[in-house]
Amino acid sequence: MTSDIFDLSGKTALITGSSRGIGKAIAEAMAARGANVVISSRKQQACDAVAESINAQGQGKAISVPANIADKASLQQLAAATLVAFGQIDILVCNAASNPYYGPMEGISDSQFEKILHNNIMSSHWLVQMTAPAMRQRRDGSIIIVSSIGGYRGSAALGAYNVSKAADFQLARNLAVEFGPDNVRVNCIAPGLIRTDFARSLWEDEANLNKALRGTPLGRIGEPEEIAGAAIFLASPAGRFVTGQSIVVDGGSTITLGGN
């Protein structure tokens, strides 16, 4: 094993939802540790900008491959483009997700609920099916699903989203059992409240933010870069004996009565 147990040199990481927020922070951190990274979200221009910024740093190489996680063919093209560019996929980070509804579950429409389950669970399932066989054949690989502490909690406003995030945990556990004999690890990261556009409705209003942070030991919102460290750990030799787990990165909110 390398003397730097967090080294990712020579590895290729495919990261969905990586043109901004948590996914972008993970891509930047992995490239800084030597990995080649694939930047992917729906918008070409946003992906290009992140890839260009990473390439300007002169460490890991980045390419831009836009894709729609709701479309299986689009994800197949994403995986294929990654193989053309780098030859193999060593690290898969399923970060992209959607939440088209904020409110009680009794008011959610079928189409909104289906979209949440489709984009947040089925898309990860598809990408794993597309990338894991080669990892298993090489007997090396790390799959990371970015979930949420919402998967551990009930909510009057984010119920359907939280159902999908709870499913992430079980997806990782099941896949860890299946892939473990071939030395492919599958884990989740469960962020708390992070300052991203995706979570803007939860932190932009000061009263709501104060309520969310009430009783939280660190007493502040998290930053996307503070999730990247957990991803580096799980993807690198440092985490080679960790599988089927969910690492909570939340400033302590889940250990207290306060917090959202």
C-alpha positions, 0 to 999 in steps of 0.5 A: 500500500502507498505511504500516502493512504489517501492517495488516488493517483491513477484512479478514475472517479465518475461523479454525478451532480458534480458541477456544483455543491457537494459533487463539485467539492468531491471532484476537486478534492479527488483531483487534488489527490491525483485522481482523474475525474468525470464532471457530470450534470445536466448542463454542458456549460456548467460541467465544462467550467468545473473541468477547466478549473480542475485542469488548470490546477495541473493535478488529476485530469478532468473531463466534462460529460453532461448526463441526465440521471433520469435517463438510462441511455444518458447514463450509459453514454456517461459510463461509455465516455468515461471508459473511452477517456480513461480506460476504466472506472475505479470510483463511482460517486452517486451524488446527483438527486432531486426533490421536486416537492416540499411539504407533507406526504399526503399532498405529494402527487404520484408523479412527484413521488415517482420522480424522487424515487426514480432519480434518487434510487433507480439512477444509482442502481443503474450506474452501479449495474453499468460500472460494478462488473468491471470493478469486480473483475479487477477485484478493486473499486469503491462505490459511494452514494451521497445520502442524507441524515434525512434518511434517519429521520421523519419530516413533515416537509421532506418525507418523500425525499427522506424515504429515498435517502433511507433507501440509499443506506439499504442499497449500500448494505445490499451491494456491499454484501454482494460485491464484498467477496470481489473486494469492491466496497460500497458505502454512503455519506450522510450529510447534514445541512450543507450550504448548497443550492440544493438545500437553499430552502432550508438555510436561506431563511434565517429563522429556519436556519436557526431552528435547524441548528438549535442544539447542534454541537458545532452550531453552524451550517456545513460547507460542501468541502467538509463532505469531500474528506469523507469521500476521499477516505472511502475512495482511498486505501485509507478506507479499504476495510470499510464497506456497507457503512454510512458516515454521518457528517452533520456537525453533530445534529443527529446526536441531539434533540435539536436540529432538523 
